[in-house]
Amino acid sequence: MAGSQREAIQKQILQDWVNREYIEVITGSIKRITDFLNNFDMSCRSRLAVLDTKLTNLERKIEYLEARVTKGETLT
């Protein structure tokens, strides 16, 4: 009896370690995915900010040119 109890306890301990390793792998994967998504978010926000600045400058130039054309001024 004592031998079978010992084997059962050893199996439980082994299964516990297997479960812990699995949880560690999943946790590490989630952390890597989270880091990737945070970096991607920061990159996208930065690029969109640059694009917004460029678009704003283009809109100002267009408004300036439209105003000159409306007044009949030459563009040269």
All heavy atoms as a GROMACS GRO file, in nm:
protein
  620
    1MET      N    1   0.081  -0.120   0.000
    1MET     CA    2   0.000   0.000   0.000
    1MET      C    3   0.085   0.126   0.000
    1MET      O    4   0.057   0.219  -0.069
    1MET     CB    5  -0.092   0.001   0.122
    1MET     CG    6  -0.217  -0.077   0.104
    1MET     SD    7  -0.337   0.029   0.032
    1MET     CE    8  -0.481  -0.054   0.077
    2ALA      N    9   0.187   0.126   0.082
    2ALA     CA   10   0.271   0.245   0.095
    2ALA      C   11   0.338   0.278  -0.038
    2ALA      O   12   0.354   0.394  -0.073
    2ALA     CB   13   0.375   0.226   0.205
    3GLY      N   14   0.376   0.173  -0.112
    3GLY     CA   15   0.440   0.194  -0.242
    3GLY      C   16   0.346   0.257  -0.342
    3GLY      O   17   0.385   0.345  -0.418
    4SER      N   18   0.221   0.214  -0.344
    4SER     CA   19   0.124   0.271  -0.440
    4SER      C   20   0.087   0.414  -0.403
    4SER      O   21   0.063   0.497  -0.491
    4SER     CB   22   0.000   0.184  -0.450
    4SER     OG   23  -0.069   0.180  -0.326
    5GLN      N   24   0.083   0.443  -0.272
    5GLN     CA   25   0.056   0.581  -0.229
    5GLN      C   26   0.170   0.672  -0.271
    5GLN      O   27   0.149   0.784  -0.317
    5GLN     CB   28   0.039   0.589  -0.077
    5GLN     CG   29  -0.102   0.570  -0.030
    5GLN     CD   30  -0.112   0.593   0.120
    5GLN    OE1   31  -0.018   0.569   0.195
    5GLN    NE2   32  -0.229   0.638   0.163
    6ARG      N   33   0.290   0.623  -0.254
    6ARG     CA   34   0.409   0.700  -0.291
    6ARG      C   35   0.408   0.728  -0.442
    6ARG      O   36   0.436   0.840  -0.486
    6ARG     CB   37   0.535   0.626  -0.252
    6ARG     CG   38   0.661   0.707  -0.281
    6ARG     CD   39   0.784   0.639  -0.230
    6ARG     NE   40   0.779   0.639  -0.084
    6ARG     CZ   41   0.846   0.557  -0.005
    6ARG    NH1   42   0.924   0.464  -0.058
    6ARG    NH2   43   0.838   0.564   0.125
    7GLU      N   44   0.373   0.628  -0.521
    7GLU     CA   45   0.366   0.645  -0.666
    7GLU      C   46   0.258   0.747  -0.704
    7GLU      O   47   0.278   0.829  -0.793
    7GLU     CB   48   0.339   0.512  -0.734
    7GLU     CG   49   0.457   0.419  -0.736
    7GLU     CD   50   0.424   0.285  -0.800
    7GLU    OE1   51   0.326   0.277  -0.874
    7GLU    OE2   52   0.499   0.190  -0.776
    8ALA      N   53   0.145   0.740  -0.636
    8ALA     CA   54   0.036   0.834  -0.663
    8ALA      C   55   0.080   0.977  -0.631
    8ALA      O   56   0.053   1.071  -0.708
    8ALA     CB   57  -0.089   0.798  -0.584
    9ILE      N   58   0.149   0.992  -0.519
    9ILE     CA   59   0.198   1.126  -0.480
    9ILE      C   60   0.302   1.174  -0.580
    9ILE      O   61   0.300   1.291  -0.622
    9ILE     CB   62   0.254   1.124  -0.337
    9ILE    CG1   63   0.139   1.104  -0.237
    9ILE    CG2   64   0.329   1.253  -0.306
    9ILE    CD1   65   0.185   1.082  -0.094
   10GLN      N   66   0.390   1.086  -0.624
   10GLN     CA   67   0.492   1.124  -0.722
   10GLN      C   68   0.428   1.166  -0.855
   10GLN      O   69   0.472   1.260  -0.919
   10GLN     CB   70   0.591   1.010  -0.743
   10GLN     CG   71   0.687   0.992  -0.627
   10GLN     CD   72   0.778   0.872  -0.647
   10GLN    OE1   73   0.754   0.784  -0.729
   10GLN    NE2   74   0.886   0.868  -0.566
   11LYS      N   75   0.323   1.094  -0.895
   11LYS     CA   76   0.251   1.130  -1.018
   11LYS      C   77   0.186   1.268  -1.004
   11LYS      O   78   0.187   1.348  -1.097
   11LYS     CB   79   0.145   1.025  -1.052
   11LYS     CG   80   0.203   0.898  -1.109
   11LYS     CD   81   0.093   0.799  -1.145
   11LYS     CE   82   0.151   0.670  -1.196
   11LYS     NZ   83   0.047   0.573  -1.232
   12GLN      N   84   0.128   1.294  -0.886
   12GLN     CA   85   0.067   1.425  -0.863
   12GLN      C   86   0.171   1.536  -0.868
   12GLN      O   87   0.147   1.642  -0.926
   12GLN     CB   88  -0.006   1.428  -0.729
   12GLN     CG   89  -0.133   1.348  -0.725
   12GLN     CD   90  -0.195   1.346  -0.585
   12GLN    OE1   91  -0.132   1.386  -0.488
   12GLN    NE2   92  -0.320   1.297  -0.577
   13ILE      N   93   0.286   1.510  -0.806
   13ILE     CA   94   0.394   1.610  -0.807
   13ILE      C   95   0.444   1.634  -0.950
   13ILE      O   96   0.462   1.749  -0.993
   13ILE     CB   97   0.510   1.567  -0.715
   13ILE    CG1   98   0.465   1.572  -0.569
   13ILE    CG2   99   0.633   1.654  -0.737
   13ILE    CD1  100   0.563   1.513  -0.471
   14LEU      N  101   0.463   1.526  -1.024
   14LEU     CA  102   0.507   1.538  -1.162
   14LEU      C  103   0.404   1.615  -1.245
   14LEU      O  104   0.440   1.705  -1.322
   14LEU     CB  105   0.530   1.399  -1.223
   14LEU     CG  106   0.575   1.398  -1.369
   14LEU    CD1  107   0.708   1.471  -1.385
   14LEU    CD2  108   0.586   1.255  -1.420
   15GLN      N  109   0.276   1.585  -1.228
   15GLN     CA  110   0.171   1.656  -1.301
   15GLN      C  111   0.168   1.803  -1.262
   15GLN      O  112   0.147   1.890  -1.346
   15GLN     CB  113   0.034   1.591  -1.276
   15GLN     CG  114  -0.077   1.649  -1.362
   15GLN     CD  115  -0.049   1.632  -1.510
   15GLN    OE1  116  -0.005   1.528  -1.556
   15GLN    NE2  117  -0.075   1.736  -1.588
   16ASP      N  118   0.193   1.832  -1.135
   16ASP     CA  119   0.197   1.971  -1.089
   16ASP      C  120   0.310   2.046  -1.160
   16ASP      O  121   0.291   2.159  -1.205
   16ASP     CB  122   0.216   1.976  -0.938
   16ASP     CG  123   0.216   2.117  -0.884
   16ASP    OD1  124   0.115   2.189  -0.906
   16ASP    OD2  125   0.317   2.158  -0.822
   17TRP      N  126   0.428   1.985  -1.171
   17TRP     CA  127   0.540   2.049  -1.239
   17TRP      C  128   0.510   2.069  -1.387
   17TRP      O  129   0.543   2.173  -1.445
   17TRP     CB  130   0.669   1.969  -1.221
   17TRP     CG  131   0.733   1.996  -1.090
   17TRP    CD1  132   0.741   1.912  -0.982
   17TRP    CD2  133   0.799   2.117  -1.050
   17TRP    NE1  134   0.805   1.974  -0.879
   17TRP    CE2  135   0.843   2.099  -0.917
   17TRP    CE3  136   0.823   2.238  -1.112
   17TRP    CZ2  137   0.911   2.198  -0.847
   17TRP    CZ3  138   0.891   2.337  -1.043
   17TRP    CH2  139   0.934   2.317  -0.912
   18VAL      N  140   0.447   1.970  -1.449
   18VAL     CA  141   0.409   1.983  -1.590
   18VAL      C  142   0.312   2.100  -1.607
   18VAL      O  143   0.328   2.182  -1.698
   18VAL     CB  144   0.347   1.852  -1.644
   18VAL    CG1  145   0.283   1.871  -1.779
   18VAL    CG2  146   0.453   1.742  -1.648
   19ASN      N  147   0.215   2.111  -1.517
   19ASN     CA  148   0.119   2.221  -1.523
   19ASN      C  149   0.188   2.355  -1.503
   19ASN      O  150   0.157   2.453  -1.572
   19ASN     CB  151   0.009   2.203  -1.419
   19ASN     CG  152  -0.085   2.090  -1.451
   19ASN    OD1  153  -0.094   2.046  -1.566
   19ASN    ND2  154  -0.154   2.039  -1.351
   20ARG      N  155   0.281   2.361  -1.409
   20ARG     CA  156   0.354   2.486  -1.382
   20ARG      C  157   0.437   2.529  -1.504
   20ARG      O  158   0.442   2.646  -1.538
   20ARG     CB  159   0.444   2.472  -1.259
   20ARG     CG  160   0.366   2.466  -1.130
   20ARG     CD  161   0.460   2.432  -1.014
   20ARG     NE  162   0.387   2.409  -0.892
   20ARG     CZ  163   0.378   2.497  -0.793
   20ARG    NH1  164   0.438   2.613  -0.802
   20ARG    NH2  165   0.308   2.469  -0.686
   21GLU      N  166   0.503   2.432  -1.567
   21GLU     CA  167   0.581   2.463  -1.687
   21GLU      C  168   0.492   2.514  -1.798
   21GLU      O  169   0.526   2.609  -1.868
   21GLU     CB  170   0.659   2.340  -1.732
   21GLU     CG  171   0.775   2.304  -1.642
   21GLU     CD  172   0.842   2.174  -1.683
   21GLU    OE1  173   0.791   2.104  -1.772
   21GLU    OE2  174   0.947   2.143  -1.624
   22TYR      N  175   0.376   2.452  -1.816
   22TYR     CA  176   0.281   2.495  -1.918
   22TYR      C  177   0.233   2.637  -1.891
   22TYR      O  178   0.229   2.721  -1.982
   22TYR     CB  179   0.162   2.398  -1.922
   22TYR     CG  180   0.056   2.435  -2.021
   22TYR    CD1  181   0.076   2.418  -2.157
   22TYR    CD2  182  -0.065   2.489  -1.979
   22TYR    CE1  183  -0.022   2.453  -2.248
   22TYR    CE2  184  -0.164   2.524  -2.068
   22TYR     CZ  185  -0.141   2.507  -2.204
   22TYR     OH  186  -0.238   2.541  -2.293
   23ILE      N  187   0.200   2.664  -1.767
   23ILE     CA  188   0.155   2.798  -1.729
   23ILE      C  189   0.265   2.900  -1.754
   23ILE      O  190   0.240   3.011  -1.803
   23ILE     CB  191   0.108   2.801  -1.582
   23ILE    CG1  192  -0.023   2.723  -1.568
   23ILE    CG2  193   0.091   2.944  -1.531
   23ILE    CD1  194  -0.066   2.696  -1.424
   24GLU      N  195   0.389   2.864  -1.725
   24GLU     CA  196   0.504   2.953  -1.747
   24GLU      C  197   0.520   2.984  -1.896
   24GLU      O  198   0.546   3.098  -1.935
   24GLU     CB  199   0.631   2.891  -1.690
   24GLU     CG  200   0.750   2.983  -1.693
   24GLU     CD  201   0.735   3.102  -1.601
   24GLU    OE1  202   0.666   3.091  -1.498
   24GLU    OE2  203   0.792   3.207  -1.634
   25VAL      N  204   0.505   2.882  -1.980
   25VAL     CA  205   0.516   2.902  -2.125
   25VAL      C  206   0.405   2.995  -2.173
   25VAL      O  207   0.430   3.090  -2.250
   25VAL     CB  208   0.510   2.767  -2.200
   25VAL    CG1  209   0.491   2.787  -2.349
   25VAL    CG2  210   0.636   2.686  -2.173
   26ILE      N  211   0.284   2.972  -2.129
   26ILE     CA  212   0.170   3.055  -2.170
   26ILE      C  213   0.190   3.198  -2.121
   26ILE      O  214   0.170   3.294  -2.196
   26ILE     CB  215   0.037   2.998  -2.116
   26ILE    CG1  216   0.009   2.860  -2.176
   26ILE    CG2  217  -0.078   3.093  -2.141
   26ILE    CD1  218  -0.006   2.860  -2.327
   27THR      N  219   0.233   3.215  -1.997
   27THR     CA  220   0.255   3.348  -1.941
   27THR      C  221   0.364   3.422  -2.020
   27THR      O  222   0.348   3.540  -2.053
   27THR     CB  223   0.296   3.338  -1.793
   27THR    OG1  224   0.193   3.269  -1.722
   27THR    CG2  225   0.316   3.473  -1.731
   28GLY      N  226   0.472   3.354  -2.051
   28GLY     CA  227   0.579   3.415  -2.130
   28GLY      C  228   0.530   3.456  -2.268
   28GLY      O  229   0.565   3.564  -2.317
   29SER      N  230   0.450   3.372  -2.330
   29SER     CA  231   0.395   3.404  -2.462
   29SER      C  232   0.304   3.526  -2.455
   29SER      O  233   0.310   3.614  -2.542
   29SER     CB  234   0.318   3.285  -2.518
   29SER     OG  235   0.404   3.176  -2.539
   30ILE      N  236   0.222   3.533  -2.353
   30ILE     CA  237   0.133   3.649  -2.337
   30ILE      C  238   0.213   3.776  -2.317
   30ILE      O  239   0.181   3.881  -2.374
   30ILE     CB  240   0.034   3.625  -2.221
   30ILE    CG1  241  -0.066   3.515  -2.260
   30ILE    CG2  242  -0.039   3.753  -2.183
   30ILE    CD1  243  -0.154   3.468  -2.146
   31LYS      N  244   0.320   3.768  -2.239
   31LYS     CA  245   0.406   3.885  -2.218
   31LYS      C  246   0.470   3.931  -2.348
   31LYS      O  247   0.476   4.051  -2.377
   31LYS     CB  248   0.514   3.855  -2.114
   31LYS     CG  249   0.461   3.847  -1.973
   31LYS     CD  250   0.572   3.813  -1.874
   31LYS     CE  251   0.518   3.801  -1.732
   31LYS     NZ  252   0.623   3.763  -1.638
   32ARG      N  253   0.519   3.836  -2.429
   32ARG     CA  254   0.580   3.873  -2.557
   32ARG      C  255   0.478   3.936  -2.651
   32ARG      O  256   0.508   4.034  -2.720
   32ARG     CB  257   0.645   3.751  -2.622
   32ARG     CG  258   0.779   3.714  -2.560
   32ARG     CD  259   0.855   3.612  -2.643
   32ARG     NE  260   0.782   3.488  -2.666
   32ARG     CZ  261   0.775   3.387  -2.580
   32ARG    NH1  262   0.835   3.396  -2.464
   32ARG    NH2  263   0.708   3.278  -2.610
   33ILE      N  264   0.359   3.881  -2.655
   33ILE     CA  265   0.253   3.937  -2.740
   33ILE      C  266   0.218   4.077  -2.693
   33ILE      O  267   0.201   4.169  -2.774
   33ILE     CB  268   0.129   3.845  -2.740
   33ILE    CG1  269   0.159   3.715  -2.815
   33ILE    CG2  270   0.009   3.917  -2.802
   33ILE    CD1  271   0.054   3.608  -2.799
   34THR      N  272   0.208   4.095  -2.562
   34THR     CA  273   0.175   4.227  -2.507
   34THR      C  274   0.284   4.328  -2.540
   34THR      O  275   0.254   4.441  -2.580
   34THR     CB  276   0.158   4.217  -2.354
   34THR    OG1  277   0.055   4.123  -2.325
   34THR    CG2  278   0.122   4.350  -2.293
   35ASP      N  279   0.410   4.289  -2.527
   35ASP     CA  280   0.520   4.379  -2.563
   35ASP      C  281   0.515   4.416  -2.710
   35ASP      O  282   0.532   4.533  -2.746
   35ASP     CB  283   0.656   4.314  -2.532
   35ASP     CG  284   0.684   4.304  -2.383
   35ASP    OD1  285   0.618   4.376  -2.304
   35ASP    OD2  286   0.772   4.224  -2.346
   36PHE      N  287   0.490   4.317  -2.796
   36PHE     CA  288   0.480   4.345  -2.939
   36PHE      C  289   0.367   4.443  -2.968
   36PHE      O  290   0.385   4.540  -3.042
   36PHE     CB  291   0.457   4.216  -3.018
   36PHE     CG  292   0.418   4.241  -3.160
   36PHE    CD1  293   0.512   4.276  -3.254
   36PHE    CD2  294   0.285   4.231  -3.199
   36PHE    CE1  295   0.475   4.302  -3.386
   36PHE    CE2  296   0.246   4.256  -3.330
   36PHE     CZ  297   0.342   4.292  -3.424
   37LEU      N  298   0.250   4.418  -2.909
   37LEU     CA  299   0.136   4.506  -2.934
   37LEU      C  300   0.160   4.647  -2.882
   37LEU      O  301   0.122   4.745  -2.947
   37LEU     CB  302   0.009   4.446  -2.873
   37LEU     CG  303  -0.044   4.320  -2.941
   37LEU    CD1  304  -0.162   4.264  -2.863
   37LEU    CD2  305  -0.084   4.348  -3.085
   38ASN      N  306   0.223   4.660  -2.766
   38ASN     CA  307   0.255   4.793  -2.714
   38ASN      C  308   0.353   4.867  -2.804
   38ASN      O  309   0.336   4.986  -2.832
   38ASN     CB  310   0.310   4.784  -2.572
   38ASN     CG  311   0.202   4.752  -2.470
   38ASN    OD1  312   0.086   4.785  -2.489
   38ASN    ND2  313   0.240   4.688  -2.362
   39ASN      N  314   0.456   4.796  -2.852
   39ASN     CA  315   0.551   4.858  -2.944
   39ASN      C  316   0.485   4.896  -3.076
   39ASN      O  317   0.512   5.002  -3.132
   39ASN     CB  318   0.670   4.765  -2.971
   39ASN     CG  319   0.759   4.751  -2.850
   39ASN    OD1  320   0.766   4.840  -2.766
   39ASN    ND2  321   0.828   4.639  -2.841
   40PHE      N  322   0.398   4.809  -3.124
   40PHE     CA  323   0.325   4.837  -3.248
   40PHE      C  324   0.236   4.959  -3.231
   40PHE      O  325   0.230   5.046  -3.319
   40PHE     CB  326   0.242   4.714  -3.287
   40PHE     CG  327   0.166   4.730  -3.416
   40PHE    CD1  328   0.232   4.725  -3.537
   40PHE    CD2  329   0.029   4.748  -3.415
   40PHE    CE1  330   0.163   4.739  -3.657
   40PHE    CE2  331  -0.041   4.762  -3.533
   40PHE     CZ  332   0.026   4.757  -3.654
   41ASP      N  333   0.169   4.969  -3.118
   41ASP     CA  334   0.083   5.084  -3.089
   41ASP      C  335   0.164   5.213  -3.088
   41ASP      O  336   0.124   5.312  -3.150
   41ASP     CB  337   0.013   5.064  -2.955
   41ASP     CG  338  -0.069   5.185  -2.913
   41ASP    OD1  339  -0.163   5.220  -2.986
   41ASP    OD2  340  -0.037   5.244  -2.808
   42MET      N  341   0.277   5.211  -3.020
   42MET     CA  342   0.361   5.331  -3.014
   42MET      C  343   0.412   5.370  -3.152
   42MET      O  344   0.413   5.489  -3.189
   42MET     CB  345   0.477   5.309  -2.918
   42MET     CG  346   0.434   5.305  -2.772
   42MET     SD  347   0.562   5.258  -2.655
   42MET     CE  348   0.703   5.347  -2.710
   43SER      N  349   0.451   5.272  -3.231
   43SER     CA  350   0.500   5.298  -3.366
   43SER      C  351   0.389   5.358  -3.452
   43SER      O  352   0.412   5.456  -3.524
   43SER     CB  353   0.551   5.168  -3.429
   43SER     OG  354   0.585   5.188  -3.564
   44CYS      N  355   0.270   5.301  -3.444
   44CYS     CA  356   0.158   5.352  -3.523
   44CYS      C  357   0.121   5.494  -3.481
   44CYS      O  358   0.097   5.580  -3.567
   44CYS     CB  359   0.036   5.262  -3.508
   44CYS     SG  360   0.054   5.104  -3.594
   45ARG      N  361   0.117   5.519  -3.353
   45ARG     CA  362   0.084   5.653  -3.305
   45ARG      C  363   0.186   5.756  -3.353
   45ARG      O  364   0.151   5.866  -3.395
   45ARG     CB  365   0.076   5.656  -3.152
   45ARG     CG  366  -0.047   5.588  -3.097
   45ARG     CD  367  -0.045   5.588  -2.945
   45ARG     NE  368  -0.149   5.508  -2.890
   45ARG     CZ  369  -0.267   5.555  -2.849
   45ARG    NH1  370  -0.291   5.683  -2.856
   45ARG    NH2  371  -0.357   5.473  -2.800
   46SER      N  372   0.314   5.718  -3.350
   46SER     CA  373   0.419   5.808  -3.395
   46SER      C  374   0.405   5.837  -3.544
   46SER      O  375   0.412   5.952  -3.587
   46SER     CB  376   0.556   5.746  -3.365
   46SER     OG  377   0.659   5.822  -3.422
   47ARG      N  378   0.386   5.734  -3.622
   47ARG     CA  379   0.372   5.751  -3.767
   47ARG      C  380   0.248   5.832  -3.801
   47ARG      O  381   0.250   5.915  -3.893
   47ARG     CB  382   0.368   5.616  -3.836
   47ARG     CG  383   0.501   5.544  -3.829
   47ARG     CD  384   0.493   5.407  -3.891
   47ARG     NE  385   0.618   5.336  -3.871
   47ARG     CZ  386   0.654   5.230  -3.942
   47ARG    NH1  387   0.575   5.184  -4.035
   47ARG    NH2  388   0.768   5.171  -3.917
   48LEU      N  389   0.140   5.808  -3.730
   48LEU     CA  390   0.018   5.885  -3.756
   48LEU      C  391   0.036   6.031  -3.718
   48LEU      O  392  -0.017   6.120  -3.785
   48LEU     CB  393  -0.100   5.824  -3.679
   48LEU     CG  394  -0.154   5.694  -3.738
   48LEU    CD1  395  -0.258   5.634  -3.643
   48LEU    CD2  396  -0.214   5.716  -3.875
   49ALA      N  397   0.112   6.059  -3.613
   49ALA     CA  398   0.139   6.197  -3.574
   49ALA      C  399   0.219   6.268  -3.683
   49ALA      O  400   0.191   6.384  -3.717
   49ALA     CB  401   0.213   6.202  -3.441
   50VAL      N  402   0.319   6.201  -3.739
   50VAL     CA  403   0.398   6.259  -3.848
   50VAL      C  404   0.310   6.283  -3.969
   50VAL      O  405   0.315   6.390  -4.032
   50VAL     CB  406   0.517   6.166  -3.884
   50VAL    CG1  407   0.584   6.210  -4.012
   50VAL    CG2  408   0.617   6.163  -3.770
   51LEU      N  409   0.227   6.187  -4.002
   51LEU     CA  410   0.135   6.200  -4.116
   51LEU      C  411   0.038   6.316  -4.093
   51LEU      O  412   0.010   6.393  -4.186
   51LEU     CB  413   0.059   6.070  -4.138
   51LEU     CG  414  -0.036   6.064  -4.257
   51LEU    CD1  415   0.040   6.086  -4.387
   51LEU    CD2  416  -0.108   5.930  -4.259
   52ASP      N  417  -0.013   6.330  -3.971
   52ASP     CA  418  -0.104   6.438  -3.939
   52ASP      C  419  -0.037   6.574  -3.960
   52ASP      O  420  -0.098   6.666  -4.015
   52ASP     CB  421  -0.153   6.425  -3.795
   52ASP     CG  422  -0.255   6.532  -3.759
   52ASP    OD1  423  -0.357   6.542  -3.830
   52ASP    OD2  424  -0.229   6.606  -3.662
   53THR      N  425   0.089   6.585  -3.919
   53THR     CA  426   0.162   6.709  -3.938
   53THR      C  427   0.179   6.741  -4.086
   53THR      O  428   0.158   6.855  -4.129
   53THR     CB  429   0.301   6.699  -3.870
   53THR    OG1  430   0.282   6.673  -3.731
   53THR    CG2  431   0.381   6.825  -3.888
   54LYS      N  432   0.214   6.641  -4.163
   54LYS     CA  433   0.230   6.662  -4.307
   54LYS      C  434   0.098   6.703  -4.373
   54LYS      O  435   0.095   6.793  -4.457
   54LYS     CB  436   0.284   6.534  -4.373
   54LYS     CG  437   0.428   6.506  -4.340
   54LYS     CD  438   0.476   6.378  -4.407
   54LYS     CE  439   0.621   6.348  -4.375
   54LYS     NZ  440   0.667   6.223  -4.439
   55LEU      N  441  -0.010   6.638  -4.335
   55LEU     CA  442  -0.141   6.672  -4.391
   55LEU      C  443  -0.183   6.814  -4.353
   55LEU      O  444  -0.238   6.887  -4.435
   55LEU     CB  445  -0.247   6.572  -4.346
   55LEU     CG  446  -0.240   6.434  -4.411
   55LEU    CD1  447  -0.340   6.339  -4.345
   55LEU    CD2  448  -0.268   6.444  -4.560
   56THR      N  449  -0.156   6.850  -4.229
   56THR     CA  450  -0.189   6.986  -4.184
   56THR      C  451  -0.112   7.089  -4.266
   56THR      O  452  -0.170   7.191  -4.310
   56THR     CB  453  -0.157   7.003  -4.034
   56THR    OG1  454  -0.235   6.908  -3.961
   56THR    CG2  455  -0.189   7.142  -3.986
   57ASN      N  456   0.016   7.065  -4.290
   57ASN     CA  457   0.096   7.156  -4.372
   57ASN      C  458   0.043   7.165  -4.514
   57ASN      O  459   0.035   7.274  -4.572
   57ASN     CB  460   0.243   7.114  -4.372
   57ASN     CG  461   0.310   7.140  -4.239
   57ASN    OD1  462   0.266   7.224  -4.162
   57ASN    ND2  463   0.417   7.066  -4.212
   58LEU      N  464   0.006   7.051  -4.572
   58LEU     CA  465  -0.051   7.051  -4.707
   58LEU      C  466  -0.183   7.128  -4.711
   58LEU      O  467  -0.209   7.202  -4.807
   58LEU     CB  468  -0.071   6.908  -4.756
   58LEU     CG  469   0.055   6.833  -4.798
   58LEU    CD1  470   0.022   6.688  -4.827
   58LEU    CD2  471   0.119   6.899  -4.919
   59GLU      N  472  -0.267   7.110  -4.611
   59GLU     CA  473  -0.394   7.182  -4.607
   59GLU      C  474  -0.371   7.333  -4.602
   59GLU      O  475  -0.441   7.410  -4.667
   59GLU     CB  476  -0.477   7.138  -4.486
   59GLU     CG  477  -0.535   6.998  -4.501
   59GLU     CD  478  -0.599   6.947  -4.373
   59GLU    OE1  479  -0.575   7.004  -4.264
   59GLU    OE2  480  -0.673   6.847  -4.383
   60ARG      N  481  -0.273   7.377  -4.524
   60ARG     CA  482  -0.241   7.520  -4.517
   60ARG      C  483  -0.194   7.572  -4.650
   60ARG      O  484  -0.232   7.682  -4.693
   60ARG     CB  485  -0.136   7.545  -4.409
   60ARG     CG  486  -0.188   7.528  -4.269
   60ARG     CD  487  -0.080   7.555  -4.167
   60ARG     NE  488  -0.130   7.531  -4.033
   60ARG     CZ  489  -0.055   7.503  -3.930
   60ARG    NH1  490   0.076   7.495  -3.943
   60ARG    NH2  491  -0.108   7.483  -3.811
   61LYS      N  492  -0.108   7.496  -4.719
   61LYS     CA  493  -0.060   7.538  -4.850
   61LYS      C  494  -0.174   7.548  -4.950
   61LYS      O  495  -0.180   7.642  -5.030
   61LYS     CB  496   0.047   7.441  -4.900
   61LYS     CG  497   0.179   7.452  -4.826
   61LYS     CD  498   0.280   7.350  -4.876
   61LYS     CE  499   0.409   7.357  -4.796
   61LYS     NZ  500   0.507   7.257  -4.839
   62ILE      N  501  -0.264   7.450  -4.946
   62ILE     CA  502  -0.379   7.452  -5.037
   62ILE      C  503  -0.467   7.573  -5.009
   62ILE      O  504  -0.513   7.642  -5.102
   62ILE     CB  505  -0.460   7.320  -5.027
   62ILE    CG1  506  -0.380   7.206  -5.089
   62ILE    CG2  507  -0.596   7.334  -5.094
   62ILE    CD1  508  -0.440   7.069  -5.067
   63GLU      N  509  -0.493   7.602  -4.881
   63GLU     CA  510  -0.574   7.718  -4.847
   63GLU      C  511  -0.507   7.847  -4.894
   63GLU      O  512  -0.575   7.937  -4.945
   63GLU     CB  513  -0.597   7.723  -4.695
   63GLU     CG  514  -0.693   7.617  -4.646
   63GLU     CD  515  -0.701   7.612  -4.494
   63GLU    OE1  516  -0.632   7.690  -4.426
   63GLU    OE2  517  -0.778   7.528  -4.443
   64TYR      N  518  -0.376   7.855  -4.882
   64TYR     CA  519  -0.302   7.973  -4.928
   64TYR      C  520  -0.315   7.988  -5.079
   64TYR      O  521  -0.345   8.096  -5.130
   64TYR     CB  522  -0.155   7.961  -4.887
   64TYR     CG  523  -0.066   8.066  -4.946
   64TYR    CD1  524  -0.069   8.197  -4.898
   64TYR    CD2  525   0.019   8.035  -5.052
   64TYR    CE1  526   0.013   8.294  -4.954
   64TYR    CE2  527   0.101   8.131  -5.108
   64TYR     CZ  528   0.098   8.261  -5.059
   64TYR     OH  529   0.178   8.357  -5.115
   65LEU      N  530  -0.295   7.877  -5.151
   65LEU     CA  531  -0.306   7.882  -5.297
   65LEU      C  532  -0.448   7.915  -5.341
   65LEU      O  533  -0.468   7.993  -5.436
   65LEU     CB  534  -0.259   7.750  -5.358
   65LEU     CG  535  -0.110   7.719  -5.344
   65LEU    CD1  536  -0.081   7.578  -5.393
   65LEU    CD2  537  -0.027   7.821  -5.418
   66GLU      N  538  -0.547   7.859  -5.276
   66GLU     CA  539  -0.686   7.889  -5.309
   66GLU      C  540  -0.716   8.037  -5.287
   66GLU      O  541  -0.786   8.100  -5.367
   66GLU     CB  542  -0.782   7.804  -5.225
   66GLU     CG  543  -0.790   7.659  -5.270
   66GLU     CD  544  -0.879   7.575  -5.178
   66GLU    OE1  545  -0.908   7.616  -5.064
   66GLU    OE2  546  -0.917   7.465  -5.220
   67ALA      N  547  -0.664   8.093  -5.181
   67ALA     CA  548  -0.686   8.234  -5.153
   67ALA      C  549  -0.621   8.321  -5.260
   67ALA      O  550  -0.680   8.421  -5.305
   67ALA     CB  551  -0.630   8.270  -5.016
   68ARG      N  552  -0.502   8.284  -5.304
   68ARG     CA  553  -0.434   8.362  -5.409
   68ARG      C  554  -0.509   8.351  -5.539
   68ARG      O  555  -0.523   8.450  -5.613
   68ARG     CB  556  -0.292   8.313  -5.425
   68ARG     CG  557  -0.205   8.362  -5.308
   68ARG     CD  558  -0.061   8.339  -5.331
   68ARG     NE  559  -0.011   8.414  -5.446
   68ARG     CZ  560   0.113   8.406  -5.492
   68ARG    NH1  561   0.199   8.326  -5.431
   68ARG    NH2  562   0.150   8.474  -5.597
   69VAL      N  563  -0.560   8.231  -5.573
   69VAL     CA  564  -0.634   8.214  -5.697
   69VAL      C  565  -0.765   8.291  -5.692
   69VAL      O  566  -0.806   8.356  -5.790
   69VAL     CB  567  -0.660   8.064  -5.724
   69VAL    CG1  568  -0.762   8.043  -5.834
   69VAL    CG2  569  -0.530   7.992  -5.757
   70THR      N  570  -0.831   8.291  -5.578
   70THR     CA  571  -0.957   8.362  -5.561
   70THR      C  572  -0.936   8.513  -5.580
   70THR      O  573  -1.019   8.581  -5.640
   70THR     CB  574  -1.016   8.335  -5.422
   70THR    OG1  575  -1.037   8.196  -5.408
   70THR    CG2  576  -1.149   8.406  -5.405
   71LYS      N  577  -0.824   8.565  -5.534
   71LYS     CA  578  -0.794   8.707  -5.548
   71LYS      C  579  -0.744   8.741  -5.688
   71LYS      O  580  -0.728   8.857  -5.721
   71LYS     CB  581  -0.688   8.750  -5.444
   71LYS     CG  582  -0.738   8.753  -5.305
   71LYS     CD  583  -0.629   8.803  -5.213
   71LYS     CE  584  -0.677   8.809  -5.070
   71LYS     NZ  585  -0.573   8.857  -4.978
   72GLY      N  586  -0.717   8.640  -5.768
   72GLY     CA  587  -0.672   8.663  -5.903
   72GLY      C  588  -0.522   8.687  -5.913
   72GLY      O  589  -0.474   8.734  -6.017
   73GLU      N  590  -0.450   8.655  -5.812
   73GLU     CA  591  -0.305   8.674  -5.814
   73GLU      C  592  -0.242   8.562  -5.897
   73GLU      O  593  -0.293   8.452  -5.903
   73GLU     CB  594  -0.248   8.674  -5.672
   73GLU     CG  595  -0.296   8.785  -5.586
   73GLU     CD  596  -0.242   8.776  -5.443
   73GLU    OE1  597  -0.155   8.691  -5.418
   73GLU    OE2  598  -0.287   8.856  -5.358
   74THR      N  599  -0.128   8.593  -5.954
   74THR     CA  600  -0.055   8.488  -6.027
   74THR      C  601   0.024   8.407  -5.925
   74THR      O  602   0.066   8.457  -5.822
   74THR     CB  603   0.039   8.550  -6.131
   74THR    OG1  604   0.132   8.634  -6.063
   74THR    CG2  605  -0.038   8.628  -6.235
   75LEU      N  606   0.045   8.282  -5.960
   75LEU     CA  607   0.113   8.192  -5.869
   75LEU      C  608   0.264   8.191  -5.889
   75LEU      O  609   0.335   8.123  -5.817
   75LEU     CB  610   0.057   8.050  -5.882
   75LEU     CG  611  -0.090   8.034  -5.848
   75LEU    CD1  612  -0.134   7.893  -5.874
   75LEU    CD2  613  -0.115   8.070  -5.703
   76THR      N  614   0.313   8.265  -5.986
   76THR     CA  615   0.458   8.264  -6.009
   76THR      C  616   0.526   8.378  -5.939
   76THR      O  617   0.471   8.467  -5.888
   76THR     CB  618   0.488   8.273  -6.161
   76THR    OG1  619   0.425   8.389  -6.214
   76THR    CG2  620   0.444   8.147  -6.230
   0.00000   0.00000   0.00000
